[in-house]
Amino acid sequence: MTNSTALKTSVCILGSGPAGIVVGNILLQNGIDCIIADRYNREEIYTKARAGVLESTTVDLLKKHGLADTIFQNGYTHDTCEFRYPDYSVVFDYGKLADGDVHYIYPQSDLNDDLIQRYLDAGGKLLLRHEGKKITQTDDGVIVECYDKDGDTTITIHADFVAGCDGYHGISRQSIPDGAVDIYTKQHPYGWLAILAYAPPSAKHVIYGLHHDGFGAHMPRNSKISRYYLQVSLDDELKNWPDQRIWSTLAKRLAKKGWTLKEGEIFDKRILSMRSYVMEPLQYQRLLIAGDAGHIITPCGGKGLNLAVQDAGILGEVLVSYYQEKRDISYLKRYSEIRLPYIWRAQEFSCSMLHMLHKSEEKDVDNVRFFNKLSESKLKQLSTSVTFARDFARNYVGII
């Protein structure tokens, strides 16, 4: 490193993923100075994103802040999903049960890039390829040291607050001392093989396959790309999953009479660790945490992207109120107080859905048989219990 540059702002935002870029746009709209720093360049940020299912509550929040235009212009909606057993299936019309609320299908990579461009067009300050290295808190502010990868220099940002939106492995979470917050974590006893392929959707809706060999799923992304998931063991490896095995296993776990799985070129596959994690509170002094830096949720139920955006919406609004209403710093506790109940409801729903969809990994035969009957009972209630079905639909399409 050759030299150092000092910058000053009200809020330093680490990470320009969904949480960081939403916070930045909200602050900018309300005249509050901020700087976003991200360790990646714009192309890398675009290619990192994998999600694409937006809940009605997420879209409502983005619309409230004038950030949803491209979703309505370029996305499309889902209001139905299907649960398939080898011998029968349940088509679940959750849109009707949730008073017309739907999912919006729009790639996270496109949404994130749209919001980055909106932020830049509004005059926002974005430091790409600037990696957060150290956060130092003082009585009246925060000092963030970032490494400029292109200039081989240190950038020092002096701010009132830091919005830590840089993910589980970022400097924000790592800067919180042991014991300063409560940590709740759970490792689930299986993984998911996640696949993206240049394959047209085999159905217009999401399909969840409940097979005695394990869970499988088909999720349309657009007219040319589909996402798929397969339950795998915790110690499984990618080398065990050549493309031919993936397609044959998906066809088996999602099988239905008269239905054909459309195949294509697989361009991304990875094994996901199914892990749950929550930090309480989402704050350490002047450092406020949003998105994956503060909580990890399994992909089951599609809550991760939505929780990140919803965190950002509330965090942005709380910071705006703090500045515009000249609040005391204790006011920022409201952020955690508002968000944590929603985060825990999402965690409960995701874990419950995991149990409903997955083959048990237990070795005891009696335990497996009991677990399977519980799963069948829960699924059948989607058809036989209006109360259960309405509650599931509401939580699935967006917790309110």
C-alpha positions as semicolon CSV with decimal commas, in nm:
position;residue;x (nm);y (nm);z (nm)
1;M;0,000;0,000;0,000
2;T;0,136;0,340;-0,097
3;N;-0,087;0,599;0,071
4;S;-0,419;0,662;0,239
5;T;-0,729;0,867;0,158
6;A;-0,984;0,988;0,416
7;L;-1,356;1,031;0,341
8;K;-1,645;1,149;0,558
9;T;-2,013;1,054;0,541
10;S;-2,317;0,999;0,759
11;V;-2,362;0,626;0,693
12;C;-2,098;0,389;0,558
13;I;-2,265;0,088;0,395
14;L;-2,052;-0,223;0,355
15;G;-2,179;-0,441;0,071
16;S;-2,382;-0,348;-0,238
17;G;-2,594;-0,662;-0,251
18;P;-2,973;-0,640;-0,204
19;A;-2,955;-0,516;0,156
20;G;-2,681;-0,259;0,105
21;I;-2,811;-0,111;-0,219
22;V;-3,167;-0,077;-0,083
23;V;-3,041;0,102;0,229
24;G;-2,831;0,329;0,008
25;N;-3,120;0,420;-0,220
26;I;-3,352;0,497;0,072
27;L;-3,096;0,720;0,244
28;L;-3,012;0,901;-0,080
29;Q;-3,380;0,968;-0,154
30;N;-3,410;1,136;0,184
31;G;-3,102;1,355;0,155
32;I;-2,883;1,154;0,392
33;D;-2,523;1,123;0,279
34;C;-2,384;0,772;0,248
35;I;-2,102;0,576;0,087
36;I;-2,130;0,213;-0,023
37;A;-1,812;0,004;-0,037
38;D;-1,799;-0,344;-0,192
39;R;-1,507;-0,582;-0,233
40;Y;-1,626;-0,695;-0,579
41;N;-1,661;-0,521;-0,916
42;R;-2,001;-0,479;-1,075
43;E;-1,976;-0,785;-1,299
44;E;-1,876;-1,003;-1,005
45;I;-2,168;-0,870;-0,800
46;Y;-2,402;-0,955;-1,087
47;T;-2,279;-1,312;-1,126
48;K;-2,284;-1,388;-0,751
49;A;-2,663;-1,361;-0,718
50;R;-2,869;-1,680;-0,749
51;A;-3,216;-1,609;-0,605
52;G;-3,513;-1,479;-0,796
53;V;-3,840;-1,520;-0,602
54;L;-3,974;-1,200;-0,448
55;E;-4,255;-1,206;-0,194
56;S;-4,549;-0,971;-0,218
57;T;-4,435;-0,795;0,102
58;T;-4,088;-0,737;-0,047
59;V;-4,230;-0,591;-0,366
60;D;-4,466;-0,369;-0,166
61;L;-4,170;-0,233;0,031
62;L;-3,969;-0,164;-0,286
63;K;-4,272;-0,001;-0,447
64;K;-4,317;0,224;-0,142
65;H;-3,969;0,363;-0,207
66;G;-4,002;0,383;-0,584
67;L;-3,767;0,088;-0,641
68;A;-3,998;-0,171;-0,798
69;D;-4,046;-0,040;-1,153
70;T;-3,832;-0,298;-1,332
71;I;-3,994;-0,584;-1,139
72;F;-4,334;-0,486;-1,278
73;Q;-4,189;-0,422;-1,624
74;N;-3,977;-0,735;-1,664
75;G;-4,086;-0,989;-1,403
76;Y;-4,383;-1,222;-1,393
77;T;-4,598;-1,368;-1,117
78;H;-4,656;-1,708;-0,955
79;D;-4,958;-1,793;-0,742
80;T;-4,949;-2,174;-0,751
81;C;-4,710;-2,452;-0,651
82;E;-4,731;-2,830;-0,660
83;F;-4,633;-3,098;-0,409
84;R;-4,568;-3,434;-0,574
85;Y;-4,554;-3,778;-0,418
86;P;-4,476;-4,074;-0,646
87;D;-4,844;-4,175;-0,650
88;Y;-5,030;-3,843;-0,619
89;S;-4,985;-3,466;-0,616
90;V;-5,138;-3,158;-0,456
91;V;-5,164;-2,837;-0,660
92;F;-5,173;-2,553;-0,409
93;D;-5,333;-2,225;-0,517
94;Y;-5,174;-2,009;-0,250
95;G;-5,257;-1,681;-0,424
96;K;-5,630;-1,719;-0,361
97;L;-5,573;-1,821;-0,001
98;A;-5,344;-1,520;0,057
99;D;-5,603;-1,267;-0,063
100;G;-5,451;-1,236;-0,409
101;D;-5,089;-1,186;-0,304
102;V;-4,839;-1,353;-0,537
103;H;-4,468;-1,416;-0,586
104;Y;-4,283;-1,208;-0,842
105;I;-4,019;-1,392;-1,043
106;Y;-3,730;-1,161;-1,127
107;P;-3,361;-1,257;-1,106
108;Q;-3,180;-1,116;-0,804
109;S;-2,884;-1,030;-1,028
110;D;-3,104;-0,808;-1,246
111;L;-3,283;-0,647;-0,952
112;N;-2,954;-0,573;-0,777
113;D;-2,801;-0,424;-1,091
114;D;-3,113;-0,213;-1,151
115;L;-3,085;-0,070;-0,799
116;I;-2,711;-0,006;-0,833
117;Q;-2,778;0,192;-1,152
118;R;-3,060;0,387;-0,985
119;Y;-2,828;0,470;-0,694
120;L;-2,551;0,588;-0,927
121;D;-2,791;0,789;-1,143
122;A;-2,908;0,970;-0,829
123;G;-2,549;1,069;-0,748
124;G;-2,474;0,793;-0,499
125;K;-2,115;0,717;-0,400
126;L;-2,013;0,356;-0,471
127;L;-1,661;0,228;-0,410
128;L;-1,619;-0,102;-0,597
129;R;-1,327;-0,335;-0,531
130;H;-1,290;-0,179;-0,188
131;E;-1,270;-0,449;0,078
132;G;-1,360;-0,367;0,437
133;K;-1,064;-0,448;0,661
134;K;-1,129;-0,289;0,999
135;I;-1,411;-0,119;1,188
136;T;-1,322;0,101;1,484
137;Q;-1,597;0,250;1,700
138;T;-1,554;0,573;1,895
139;D;-1,785;0,764;2,129
140;D;-1,925;0,975;1,847
141;G;-1,864;0,779;1,527
142;V;-1,713;0,488;1,338
143;I;-1,394;0,458;1,133
144;V;-1,394;0,204;0,851
145;E;-1,071;0,107;0,679
146;C;-1,110;-0,032;0,325
147;Y;-0,846;-0,167;0,093
148;D;-0,866;-0,029;-0,260
149;K;-0,765;-0,332;-0,470
150;D;-0,705;-0,132;-0,787
151;G;-0,515;0,158;-0,633
152;D;-0,334;-0,051;-0,369
153;T;-0,425;0,212;-0,110
154;T;-0,616;0,234;0,215
155;I;-0,940;0,434;0,218
156;T;-1,052;0,552;0,562
157;I;-1,421;0,637;0,592
158;H;-1,538;0,838;0,894
159;A;-1,912;0,795;0,956
160;D;-2,182;0,824;1,218
161;F;-2,292;0,463;1,159
162;V;-2,204;0,152;0,962
163;A;-2,470;-0,056;0,788
164;G;-2,314;-0,401;0,778
165;C;-2,458;-0,563;0,465
166;D;-2,148;-0,756;0,360
167;G;-2,265;-1,110;0,428
168;Y;-2,176;-1,381;0,676
169;H;-1,805;-1,372;0,590
170;G;-1,773;-0,993;0,581
171;I;-1,588;-0,769;0,824
172;S;-1,910;-0,637;0,984
173;R;-2,010;-0,960;1,158
174;Q;-1,646;-1,040;1,238
175;S;-1,605;-0,700;1,409
176;I;-1,856;-0,781;1,681
177;P;-1,677;-0,905;1,996
178;D;-1,756;-1,251;2,129
179;G;-2,043;-1,235;2,375
180;A;-2,165;-0,893;2,263
181;V;-2,467;-1,047;2,086
182;D;-2,654;-1,374;2,123
183;I;-2,602;-1,631;1,848
184;Y;-2,851;-1,905;1,758
185;T;-2,747;-2,166;1,503
186;K;-2,859;-2,500;1,360
187;Q;-2,691;-2,736;1,112
188;H;-2,950;-2,944;0,924
189;P;-2,870;-3,312;0,854
190;Y;-2,859;-3,290;0,472
191;G;-2,750;-3,063;0,190
192;W;-2,897;-2,943;-0,138
193;L;-2,744;-2,984;-0,478
194;A;-2,844;-2,657;-0,649
195;I;-2,853;-2,653;-1,029
196;L;-2,905;-2,382;-1,289
197;A;-2,960;-2,487;-1,651
198;Y;-3,040;-2,337;-1,988
199;A;-3,363;-2,534;-1,997
200;P;-3,715;-2,399;-2,055
201;P;-3,949;-2,454;-1,760
202;S;-4,112;-2,796;-1,745
203;A;-4,412;-2,638;-1,569
204;K;-4,540;-2,286;-1,514
205;H;-4,521;-2,325;-1,137
206;V;-4,279;-2,448;-0,871
207;I;-4,276;-2,826;-0,818
208;Y;-4,169;-2,987;-0,491
209;G;-4,098;-3,359;-0,520
210;L;-4,138;-3,574;-0,206
211;H;-3,974;-3,903;-0,295
212;H;-3,850;-4,191;-0,078
213;D;-3,501;-4,130;-0,227
214;G;-3,509;-3,766;-0,117
215;F;-3,644;-3,422;-0,199
216;G;-3,630;-3,265;-0,546
217;A;-3,753;-2,934;-0,686
218;H;-3,809;-2,752;-1,014
219;M;-3,831;-2,372;-1,017
220;P;-3,886;-2,167;-1,334
221;R;-3,668;-1,858;-1,367
222;N;-3,759;-1,732;-1,714
223;S;-3,845;-1,875;-2,057
224;K;-3,491;-2,010;-2,104
225;I;-3,353;-2,084;-1,756
226;S;-3,471;-2,313;-1,476
227;R;-3,339;-2,386;-1,127
228;Y;-3,348;-2,728;-0,964
229;Y;-3,266;-2,872;-0,622
230;L;-3,185;-3,224;-0,502
231;Q;-3,149;-3,341;-0,143
232;V;-2,804;-3,492;-0,087
233;S;-2,614;-3,622;0,213
234;L;-2,396;-3,387;0,418
235;D;-2,076;-3,552;0,298
236;D;-2,169;-3,564;-0,072
237;E;-1,943;-3,401;-0,333
238;L;-1,997;-3,240;-0,673
239;K;-1,778;-3,499;-0,842
240;N;-2,048;-3,756;-0,762
241;W;-2,303;-3,564;-0,971
242;P;-2,230;-3,566;-1,344
243;D;-2,499;-3,400;-1,554
244;Q;-2,654;-3,727;-1,667
245;R;-2,706;-3,840;-1,307
246;I;-2,860;-3,504;-1,217
247;W;-3,120;-3,523;-1,495
248;S;-3,210;-3,887;-1,428
249;T;-3,247;-3,820;-1,053
250;L;-3,461;-3,512;-1,110
251;A;-3,684;-3,705;-1,351
252;K;-3,728;-3,980;-1,090
253;R;-3,798;-3,756;-0,790
254;L;-4,033;-3,524;-0,981
255;A;-4,208;-3,795;-1,186
256;K;-4,577;-3,759;-1,270
257;K;-4,783;-3,944;-1,529
258;G;-4,800;-3,746;-1,853
259;W;-4,529;-3,500;-1,745
260;T;-4,183;-3,466;-1,901
261;L;-3,876;-3,297;-1,755
262;K;-3,716;-3,066;-2,010
263;E;-3,338;-3,090;-2,003
264;G;-3,070;-2,844;-2,114
265;E;-2,714;-2,731;-2,056
266;I;-2,625;-2,713;-1,687
267;F;-2,415;-2,401;-1,634
268;D;-2,397;-2,389;-1,255
269;K;-2,410;-2,653;-0,985
270;R;-2,304;-2,642;-0,621
271;I;-2,379;-2,817;-0,294
272;L;-2,541;-2,595;-0,033
273;S;-2,500;-2,650;0,339
274;M;-2,844;-2,629;0,498
275;R;-2,778;-2,401;0,792
276;S;-2,981;-2,164;1,008
277;Y;-2,825;-1,873;1,200
278;V;-2,962;-1,567;1,381
279;M;-2,784;-1,285;1,565
280;E;-2,965;-1,091;1,841
281;P;-2,973;-0,795;1,841
282;L;-2,886;-0,686;1,487
283;Q;-2,671;-0,410;1,631
284;Y;-2,348;-0,355;1,814
285;Q;-2,318;0,008;1,922
286;R;-2,299;0,209;1,594
287;L;-2,282;-0,099;1,372
288;L;-2,618;-0,215;1,236
289;I;-2,640;-0,553;1,065
290;A;-2,867;-0,653;0,776
291;G;-2,911;-0,956;0,552
292;D;-2,682;-1,260;0,566
293;A;-2,443;-1,081;0,801
294;G;-2,711;-1,109;1,069
295;H;-2,903;-1,422;0,977
296;I;-2,873;-1,724;0,750
297;I;-3,184;-1,916;0,647
298;T;-3,216;-2,230;0,438
299;P;-3,333;-2,182;0,077
300;C;-3,652;-2,373;0,158
301;G;-3,940;-2,129;0,122
302;G;-3,733;-1,868;-0,063
303;K;-3,693;-1,632;0,232
304;G;-3,325;-1,526;0,218
305;L;-3,336;-1,251;-0,046
306;N;-3,667;-1,129;0,092
307;L;-3,543;-1,101;0,449
308;A;-3,240;-0,904;0,329
309;V;-3,450;-0,650;0,138
310;Q;-3,700;-0,622;0,422
311;D;-3,416;-0,567;0,671
312;A;-3,284;-0,291;0,447
313;G;-3,623;-0,125;0,417
314;I;-3,669;-0,101;0,793
315;L;-3,306;-0,007;0,859
316;G;-3,323;0,268;0,598
317;E;-3,646;0,405;0,743
318;V;-3,516;0,397;1,101
319;L;-3,199;0,583;0,999
320;V;-3,405;0,842;0,809
321;S;-3,620;0,901;1,117
322;Y;-3,310;0,925;1,336
323;Y;-3,166;1,206;1,124
324;Q;-3,480;1,391;1,020
325;E;-3,644;1,381;1,365
326;K;-3,312;1,436;1,549
327;R;-3,358;1,124;1,759
328;D;-3,133;0,990;2,032
329;I;-2,906;0,699;1,934
330;S;-3,116;0,464;2,147
331;Y;-3,388;0,502;1,883
332;L;-3,188;0,270;1,655
333;K;-3,286;-0,025;1,879
334;R;-3,617;-0,011;1,698
335;Y;-3,456;-0,174;1,397
336;S;-3,386;-0,502;1,580
337;E;-3,710;-0,484;1,772
338;I;-3,907;-0,464;1,446
339;R;-3,709;-0,712;1,238
340;L;-3,629;-1,001;1,473
341;P;-3,988;-1,127;1,519
342;Y;-4,025;-1,147;1,138
343;I;-3,688;-1,318;1,102
344;W;-3,783;-1,584;1,357
345;R;-4,120;-1,642;1,191
346;A;-3,939;-1,693;0,862
347;Q;-3,694;-1,933;1,027
348;E;-3,979;-2,133;1,178
349;F;-4,159;-2,153;0,844
350;S;-3,846;-2,258;0,655
351;C;-3,757;-2,529;0,910
352;S;-4,115;-2,656;0,916
353;M;-4,122;-2,673;0,537
354;L;-3,789;-2,859;0,538
355;H;-3,939;-3,123;0,766
356;M;-4,245;-3,152;0,545
357;L;-4,049;-3,201;0,222
358;H;-3,740;-3,400;0,312
359;K;-3,656;-3,764;0,357
360;S;-3,541;-3,825;0,713
361;E;-3,168;-3,886;0,754
362;E;-3,219;-4,084;1,075
363;K;-3,096;-4,444;1,085
364;D;-3,365;-4,581;1,316
365;V;-3,640;-4,731;1,095
366;D;-3,920;-4,658;1,341
367;N;-3,814;-4,294;1,370
368;V;-3,806;-4,261;0,991
369;R;-4,155;-4,411;0,953
370;F;-4,291;-4,177;1,221
371;F;-4,122;-3,873;1,060
372;N;-4,267;-3,967;0,719
373;K;-4,622;-3,987;0,859
374;L;-4,585;-3,641;1,013
375;S;-4,473;-3,508;0,675
376;E;-4,770;-3,672;0,501
377;S;-5,010;-3,531;0,760
378;K;-4,882;-3,178;0,712
379;L;-4,908;-3,202;0,335
380;K;-5,261;-3,343;0,347
381;Q;-5,372;-3,052;0,565
382;L;-5,308;-2,820;0,269
383;S;-5,612;-2,987;0,110
384;T;-5,823;-3,072;0,415
385;S;-5,777;-2,782;0,659
386;V;-5,866;-2,432;0,542
387;T;-5,709;-2,281;0,853
388;F;-5,377;-2,461;0,797
389;A;-5,379;-2,388;0,425
390;R;-5,444;-2,016;0,473
391;D;-5,169;-1,985;0,733
392;F;-4,922;-2,173;0,511
393;A;-5,014;-1,962;0,207
394;R;-4,976;-1,636;0,399
395;N;-4,632;-1,729;0,533
396;Y;-4,521;-1,872;0,199
397;V;-4,602;-1,563;-0,009
398;G;-4,496;-1,307;0,250
399;I;-4,509;-1,285;0,629
400;I;-4,710;-0,988;0,754
